[in-house]
């Protein structure tokens, strides 16, 4: 029964998401944390962070990890297939009808209407990550003993450094991820 539920939840997320993996994150959070209580906020943030650094699409990686955490290998398979099935079907239908509707004003208007929603979903993902990593991250150091502090200076510093390096020098994303991990390890020791 849990496998069918995982398939259904991830298929539902896939059907209602347009814009890629980051647009899925708010839906993942709503379905799996808020409504389903499969994960708490910290577990969810860790799963998404792990999905980001793992090669491949973030949405698919997150579905695989979350499915595995809930029901092992079969859970990861059910969640991954649930996420992939609607996209596969839509792609197949789009390929069949592409020539018929490629000049359609209605189709262009529909896609123009979807774009602002995608921006909103991605903005929700940014707010989620800012909240979990900068504004309410536990500080593990001698002074706070793991308590929530409100503003995590370490996360804020890492954000500022990586933003500066990206804007000023257009650094490689992989290098920025490695630098962020190193800074996180060093700064959170204190």
FIFITOR-642059 format. One record per residue (C-alpha): residue number from 1; residue in three letters; x, y, z. Coordinates in steps of 0.02 Angstrom, whole numbers. Example, Ala and Ser with C-alpha at 12.3 -4.5 7.8 and 13.67 -1.06 7.14 Angstrom:
BEGIN
(site 1,'Ala',(615,-225,390)) (site 2,'Ser',(684,-53,357)) 
***
This chain:
BEGIN
(site 1,'Unk',(0,0,0)) (site 2,'Unk',(142,120,42)) (site 3,'Unk',(219,90,-130)) (site 4,'Unk',(58,140,-217)) (site 5,'Unk',(46,294,-106)) (site 6,'Unk',(225,344,-151)) (site 7,'Unk',(190,318,-336)) (site 8,'Unk',(29,421,-324)) (site 9,'Unk',(108,565,-226)) (site 10,'Unk',(255,584,-344)) (site 11,'Unk',(146,565,-499)) (site 12,'Unk',(32,702,-430)) (site 13,'Unk',(182,815,-400)) (site 14,'Unk',(246,781,-576)) (site 15,'Unk',(79,817,-657)) (site 16,'Unk',(63,987,-573)) (site 17,'Unk',(243,1044,-595)) (site 18,'Unk',(305,1141,-744)) (site 19,'Unk',(480,1213,-742)) (site 20,'Unk',(597,1080,-678)) (site 21,'Unk',(662,1013,-513)) (site 22,'Unk',(670,1175,-415)) (site 23,'Unk',(488,1210,-456)) (site 24,'Unk',(447,1040,-379)) (site 25,'Unk',(524,1077,-210)) (site 26,'Unk',(376,1174,-138)) (site 27,'Unk',(259,1035,-195)) (site 28,'Unk',(374,903,-118)) (site 29,'Unk',(372,1001,43)) (site 30,'Unk',(183,1021,44)) (site 31,'Unk',(145,839,4)) (site 32,'Unk',(283,752,101)) (site 33,'Unk',(312,865,252)) (site 34,'Unk',(156,969,282)) (site 35,'Unk',(17,850,228)) (site 36,'Unk',(93,675,227)) (site 37,'Unk',(214,692,374)) (site 38,'Unk',(335,573,288)) (site 39,'Unk',(480,687,336)) (site 40,'Unk',(509,831,454)) (site 41,'Unk',(581,998,393)) (site 42,'Unk',(761,955,437)) (site 43,'Unk',(753,783,353)) (site 44,'Unk',(674,861,199)) (site 45,'Unk',(807,996,188)) (site 46,'Unk',(943,864,202)) (site 47,'Unk',(863,756,69)) (site 48,'Unk',(848,901,-52)) (site 49,'Unk',(1027,956,-17)) (site 50,'Unk',(1087,779,-52)) (site 51,'Unk',(983,775,-212)) (site 52,'Unk',(1066,938,-267)) (site 53,'Unk',(1244,875,-252)) (site 54,'Unk',(1206,706,-331)) (site 55,'Unk',(1224,701,-521)) (site 56,'Unk',(1059,705,-613)) (site 57,'Unk',(896,800,-605)) (site 58,'Unk',(857,864,-431)) (site 59,'Unk',(674,812,-436)) (site 60,'Unk',(714,635,-487)) (site 61,'Unk',(855,620,-361)) (site 62,'Unk',(743,686,-221)) (site 63,'Unk',(604,565,-268)) (site 64,'Unk',(727,420,-267)) (site 65,'Unk',(802,468,-99)) (site 66,'Unk',(635,502,-16)) (site 67,'Unk',(560,342,-86)) (site 68,'Unk',(710,243,-21)) (site 69,'Unk',(696,322,151)) (site 70,'Unk',(513,272,161)) (site 71,'Unk',(511,96,87)) (site 72,'Unk',(685,43,34)) (site 73,'Unk',(729,-4,-145)) (site 74,'Unk',(548,-33,-198)) (site 75,'Unk',(500,135,-123)) (site 76,'Unk',(635,222,-224)) (site 77,'Unk',(575,133,-380)) (site 78,'Unk',(392,178,-347)) (site 79,'Unk',(432,362,-312)) (site 80,'Unk',(547,377,-462)) (site 81,'Unk',(423,295,-579)) (site 82,'Unk',(283,403,-509)) (site 83,'Unk',(383,559,-545)) (site 84,'Unk',(438,502,-718)) (site 85,'Unk',(277,428,-787)) (site 86,'Unk',(176,589,-814)) (site 87,'Unk',(324,677,-894)) (site 88,'Unk',(353,529,-1008)) (site 89,'Unk',(171,526,-1062)) (site 90,'Unk',(164,714,-1090)) (site 91,'Unk',(324,708,-1192)) (site 92,'Unk',(255,567,-1299)) (site 93,'Unk',(93,663,-1330)) (site 94,'Unk',(189,822,-1367)) (site 95,'Unk',(296,731,-1495)) (site 96,'Unk',(140,663,-1580)) (site 97,'Unk',(50,831,-1589)) (site 98,'Unk',(200,948,-1605)) (site 99,'Unk',(179,987,-1790)) (site 100,'Unk',(-8,1011,-1772)) (site 101,'Unk',(3,1144,-1634)) (site 102,'Unk',(174,1225,-1660)) (site 103,'Unk',(101,1388,-1728)) (site 104,'Unk',(-51,1392,-1613)) (site 105,'Unk',(-83,1559,-1528)) (site 106,'Unk',(-178,1468,-1391)) (site 107,'Unk',(-26,1360,-1352)) (site 108,'Unk',(89,1511,-1347)) (site 109,'Unk',(-31,1601,-1230)) (site 110,'Unk',(-44,1449,-1116)) (site 111,'Unk',(145,1437,-1102)) (site 112,'Unk',(157,1625,-1070)) (site 113,'Unk',(33,1605,-927)) (site 114,'Unk',(129,1462,-849)) (site 115,'Unk',(295,1556,-840)) (site 116,'Unk',(247,1670,-693)) (site 117,'Unk',(188,1518,-594)) (site 118,'Unk',(356,1433,-623)) (site 119,'Unk',(447,1588,-562)) (site 120,'Unk',(337,1586,-406)) (site 121,'Unk',(374,1403,-372)) (site 122,'Unk',(560,1429,-391)) (site 123,'Unk',(549,1582,-277)) (site 124,'Unk',(461,1472,-147)) (site 125,'Unk',(607,1350,-158)) (site 126,'Unk',(731,1493,-130)) (site 127,'Unk',(632,1551,22)) (site 128,'Unk',(629,1372,91)) (site 129,'Unk',(817,1353,74)) (site 130,'Unk',(852,1525,146)) (site 131,'Unk',(742,1484,294)) (site 132,'Unk',(820,1314,328)) (site 133,'Unk',(1002,1360,298)) (site 134,'Unk',(1016,1543,344)) (site 135,'Unk',(874,1600,457)) (site 136,'Unk',(835,1451,568)) (site 137,'Unk',(980,1330,551)) (site 138,'Unk',(1040,1258,715)) (site 139,'Unk',(1207,1327,769)) (site 140,'Unk',(1318,1189,832)) (site 141,'Unk',(1454,1278,928)) (site 142,'Unk',(1511,1308,1105)) (site 143,'Unk',(1402,1460,1134)) (site 144,'Unk',(1231,1404,1072)) (site 145,'Unk',(1238,1214,1102)) (site 146,'Unk',(1129,1172,949)) (site 147,'Unk',(990,1297,984)) (site 148,'Unk',(899,1391,847)) (site 149,'Unk',(966,1567,842)) (site 150,'Unk',(863,1656,709)) (site 151,'Unk',(1003,1707,592)) (site 152,'Unk',(1142,1584,556)) (site 153,'Unk',(1295,1691,527)) (site 154,'Unk',(1389,1544,452)) (site 155,'Unk',(1257,1512,319)) (site 156,'Unk',(1244,1698,283)) (site 157,'Unk',(1433,1712,263)) (site 158,'Unk',(1441,1562,145)) (site 159,'Unk',(1298,1635,43)) (site 160,'Unk',(1383,1805,31)) (site 161,'Unk',(1551,1731,-19)) (site 162,'Unk',(1479,1617,-154)) (site 163,'Unk',(1366,1754,-222)) (site 164,'Unk',(1513,1875,-233)) (site 165,'Unk',(1624,1746,-319)) (site 166,'Unk',(1489,1700,-443)) (site 167,'Unk',(1442,1880,-487)) (site 168,'Unk',(1620,1949,-493)) (site 169,'Unk',(1718,1802,-565)) (site 170,'Unk',(1586,1685,-641)) (site 171,'Unk',(1659,1537,-546)) (site 172,'Unk',(1625,1357,-592)) (site 173,'Unk',(1471,1292,-497)) (site 174,'Unk',(1560,1133,-446)) (site 175,'Unk',(1702,1235,-371)) (site 176,'Unk',(1576,1343,-278)) (site 177,'Unk',(1489,1188,-209)) (site 178,'Unk',(1654,1117,-148)) (site 179,'Unk',(1703,1285,-72)) (site 180,'Unk',(1533,1297,14)) (site 181,'Unk',(1552,1122,85)) (site 182,'Unk',(1727,1162,148)) (site 183,'Unk',(1672,1328,223)) (site 184,'Unk',(1521,1244,302)) (site 185,'Unk',(1631,1112,382)) (site 186,'Unk',(1756,1240,445)) (site 187,'Unk',(1632,1372,504)) (site 188,'Unk',(1513,1253,590)) (site 189,'Unk',(1656,1183,695)) (site 190,'Unk',(1659,1349,789)) 
***
